[in-house]
Amino acid sequence: MVGALAFSLAGCVPADQTSLAPATLSAAAAPDSPSAFQEPTPAEVAALPEATYDAVISGLLPFSRVVDSPVARFHLEADAPMYGADRHTPVARLAASNFLGEDTVVVPVEIDGDWAMVLTPSRQLLPSQNGGSAPAQSAAWIRVSELTQDAELPARIDVSVGKQTLTITNDGQPDITFPVGIGAPDTPTPTGVTGYLQARYLDPAQDETVYPIQLTSLHSSAADEPFGGSDGGLIGIHFQEENTGQVSHGCIRLSADAITAVNALPLGTLISITP
C-alpha cells in the first residue's frame, strides 16, 4: 500500500540529514538490523546495470498503481544501488546524472523504515516478452540515506484517456484542463498507472525546436518500440499541431498553451493516466 508521504523539508540537505516522514508501513515491515543489510562497495555499484530510460532490467519491480499522495523530488550525491523485493541483492544502479548530464530526478512513493520505494526510468519487462503486455512503470527500493531532498512537489498531472484531457492540479489552485491527443488503438497510451516528469529538452530531430519535450518515466505497455525509433518506447508529453483524438504512438500530444503550462511544472511532478 502506498503511504501518505509528508515531506517537511524544502531545499537541499546533506544525504545523511534527509527528512522523510514515515509512510504507512505494512504489517510485515520490520526495522533493519546490522546483519540485514550490507552496503555494496563502489566497485560493486559501478558493475550493476544502469537504470536508464532505454534499459530493461528484470530485477526491478513492476509498478501499476495510481498515486495521488503529495511527494517531493530528490537527487543523488553518487550512483546508488537499487533493490528488488528482497532488499538484499542490488539489481541495478541509479546514476547521479541522467542522459542530459543533469541531476537525476528521484521520486519516492513509499517509505518503509530506512528504505524508499522510488519510481525508475527503466522498463522491468518488454511487451514482446509477455504476450504483448508489460508494466508501463517500474520501481525499486533504495536506501533513504542515499537521497538528498530538493523540493516538495505540490502539483500533479492527471490524464484521462477516455475524456482525452490533461488536468493540472496545483496546491489548491483552480484546476486547469486541456484537450489532448492520445495513443491510436494499436499503439495505446498506458492507463491505470503513475509516472513522473524525468527530463525535458528540445529535439530538432523530432521537430521540437520551440516547445521542450516533457519526458515521462512511463513506457508503452503494448509495444516495445511503437514509434520505430530508439527511445525505448517512452511516453512523452509534447507539442504537436495535430493534438486531439487517437493520433499518437502512445505519447500525449498538446497544444502550445497546454505544453507551456506543463513546461512550467518542476521535474519530478507526478503524472497519472487513467482510462
N, C-alpha and C positions, 0 to 999 in steps of 0.2 A: 504494500500500500504506500502511496506517495504521501509523505507527511507534509503538513503545512509549515513551510520554511519561513523563518523570520530572520532577516539579515540585518544586524544592528549597526554595522559599520559602513560608512560611505567614504571612500578614499583608500589609498594603498596602505597596507600594514605589512610588517615582516611576516614571512610564511609561518613562523612559529607563534605568531600572535593572531592569526586569522580567527575571526569570531563567527561561528556558525551556531545559531540557536538549535538545540536538538529537535529533530523531527519526531513524528510519531514512530516508535520502534515496534517491530514485530515481536510477537510473544517469544520467538526463538532467539532474539538478539541477546548477546552476551558480551561483556566487556572483554577487550583484548588482554592477553597476558603476555609476558615477555617471551614465552615459548611459542605463542600462537603466530607471531609474525616475525619474519627475519627480512630486513631490508636488503634488497639486492645491491650489489656493488655497481658503481658507474659503468664498468665494462659490461656487466650483465644487462644493465638497462640499454646500453648502446646496441647490444646484439639483438634486441627484441624488434619485431616488425613495427614500423612506424604507422600509426593510425592516421593516415592521410585521407583526403576526400575520395581518392580513387582506389583505396585498398579494400580488400575483402579478407577479414580476419575472423575465422570461425569461433575463436575463443571468446569473442565479445558477446554481450547479452542482447538478444532481440528485445526491442522496446516498442510496444504497441499500446500506448496509453495517451490520453488527453490530459494534460497538466494545466490547471488553472490557478495554482498557488503562486504567490509572489516569489520571485527568485532574484539572485544577484549574479553579477559577472565577476569572474576571477581570471588570473593568469598564473603562469608557472615561472619560477625563477630558473628552473633547469628541466630537462626532459624528465618525465615522470613515468614510472611503471603503472600499467593498468591491469586489472584483475577481473576474472570472471566470477562465477557464483561462489567458488570455494574461497576466494580472497587469500589464497595461499601461494599459488604459482602464477607469476605475471604472464600475460598473454600478448601484450603489446606495449608500446610506449607512446605517450603523447608528447610531441616535441614542444619546446617552449616557444618556438617561432613557426608560423604557418608558411604556406607556399608563396605568400607575398612578402615574406621577411618581416611580418608584423607579429606582435604578441598573439599567441594562440588564445582564442576566447574559450573559456571553460565555464560551463553552466551546470551546477549541481541541481538535481531534482529530488534527492532524498539523502538524509543524513542518518547514519547508524553508528553511534559512538565515534570512533576515530576514522570512520570511513564515510566517503561521499560517493553516491552514485551520480556519475556525470554522463551527459549525452556526448556521443563521439561523432566525428565527421566521416567515419568509415562505414562500410557495409559489414554485416555479420554473415550474409548469405546472398548469393545471386539468385534471381528468379529461375534461371535455367537449371540451377541445381536442385530446385524444389517444385518441379511441375508448373513453372510459370508464376509463382507467387513467393514473395520474400518480404521480410520486415523492411519498412521504409526508413527505420531509425534504429541505431544501435546504442548501447550504453555499456558502461564498465564501472567498476569500483576503483577508487583512488584514495590514497591517504589524505585526510583533511590537512595534515601538516604540509602537504605539497602546494597548497592553494594560497594565493595572495589576492585579497579582495580588491576590486577596482570600484565598483559602484552597484547600488541597487538598481533594479530594472522595474520601474513602475508600469510600463506599458506592455501590451501584448497584442498580437495579431491573430485574428480568427478568420479563417477562410471557410465559407460554405460552398461546397461543390454543387449541391442541389440548387441553391439560390444564385450561384455564380457571383458571389460578393466577397469582398475583403473588408473587415472591420478592424479599426484601430481603437483600442480602449486604453486610456492613459490616466491612471491615478485619479479617478473620479471626474475627469473632464468628459464632456459630451462625446459619445462615440462618433466616429467618422466612418462612413461606409462608402465603398466604391464598387462599381461593377468590374468584373474581371473575366478574362479568358482562361479556360481550364483545359485539361487534357482531353484529347479526342478519345472516342470509345476504345480504340485499340491501343492507345498509349495514355491510360487514365492517370489523373492526379491521385496520389495515395490519400486515403482518408482514415479517420479514427486514430490519429497519431499527432504527437507534438514534437517539433524540432526547434531549431533556433537559427538566428541570423549569424552565420560564422564569418562572413567576409563580404566586402563589396569592392568592385573595381570596374573600370571601363575596359571594354574589349572590342577594338576595331574589327577583329576577325569575325565577330558576331554582329557587326553594325551597331554596336553600343558605344558611341563616342560622346554622347551628351549626358545620358542618364545611367549611372552605375548599375551594374547587375547586383542584385541582393542575393548572395549565395546562401542557401539554407543548408542545414546538415541532413536534410531528407533526400531520399533516393527513390527512383521509380520502384514500385513494388511488383510491377508486371513485366518489365523487360530489362535486360542487362544494360543495354545502350540504345534507348529508344530514339535518340537524336541521330545515331550513327556516327558520333564523334568519339572523343576520348575523355569525356568528363565524368565517367563512372556512373552515368545515369542520374546525375544530380538534379534536384528540383530547385530551380532558380525563380526569383521574382524579378521581372524585368519589363521595361517599356517595349511596346510593340504597337504599330499603327492599328493592326487588327487585334483588338483586345477584348472581345466579347465572344461568347459561345464556346463550344468544344473544339478548340482550334490548335492546341499545343501538343507537344510530346510529353506532357506531364507538368511543365512549368506553369507558373501563374503569370499571365500577361496583364499589364496595367497601362492605363493612360498616363499622360505626362503629369497631371496633377496628383494622381494616385502614387506613382513611383516617387515623386518628390516628397510626399508625406511619409512613405516608408523609409526613404533615404535619411530623413531627419531623426529616426529612431536609433538608439545605440545598438551596436553589435551585442549579441547575446540575447536580444529580445526574443521571447518565445513566439513560435508560430504554430497554431493548432489548426488542423484541417479536418473538417467533419463532413459526413455525407450530405 
